């Protein structure tokens, strides 16, 4: 199990960063910090292998936290038709 703080990107829509407790945003590589922008705290989250997450696989989150120290959740890939519909509603 990993206890994380989840941050939303101010620059990139639907982009989230999972950081384990004890790691700070300034511990991340500089290019990631610049691309992500100012982090906005969303929640504290306990992630277990069988956790149900909205748009990420818990196993992949845990693996990334173990291997690189963070997990970056990018926006879901949507069909072009859905993107167009979203912009006109």
N, C-alpha and C positions, 0 to 999 in steps of 0.2 A: 504494500500500500504506500502511496505517496500523498502527502498533504501539500497542496499547491495554492498559490494565489493566481487567479486568472485576471488578466488585464485585456482591455479592449484598446485597439489602436485608434488614436485620434485622426490619423492620416488615411488609413486604409479601412474601408467599410468591411464589416463582417470578418475582421482579422483579429485573432485572439492569441495571447501568449500565456502559456502555463509555466510558472516558475515555482520550484520547490521552496518551501519555507526555509529561510536562511540565505537564499540567493536574492540578489537585488538586480534591478534593471541595469545598473551600471557595471555589473559583472559580465554582461553579454558583449559579444563582438561589436565594435563601433559601427560597422556598416549596418548591422541589424538594428541597432539603436536609432540610427538616422532614418532608416527606411520605415521603421515602426512608428516613430514619432513619440509624443508624450503618452505614456501608458496611463490608462484610466482604470482603476481597480473596479472589478465587477463582482468578484466573490472569492471566498475561500472554499476549496473543494477537496474532498478526500477521494482519491482515485484508486480503485482496486481493479484487478484484471477483469472482473465480471461487472464492473460499473456500466450503466447505460448512460452514455453521453449524447447530447443532441446531434452534433455533427462531427464527432471524432470517435475513433476506435480506442477504447481504454488500453488495450494491449499496445497499440502504437504510441499512445501518450506515455505509458510507463517505460517503454523501450527508449524513446527519445530522451526522457528525463534521465534515465540511467546512462545513456551513451553520450549525450551532448549537454545535459544539464538544463534543458528547456524543451518545450514543445510549441511550435508555431502552427496555429490553426488558420489556414487560408480560407477565403470565401469558397462556398460550394460552386462547382461548375454547373451552370444552368444552360439549358437549350436557348438558342437565340430567340426563339418565339416567346419564351417566358420572360427574358430580359426586356424585350420590346413591350410586352404587356405590362410589366411592372412600371415602365416609364410613362405609360399613358393612362394609368389608373390613379 
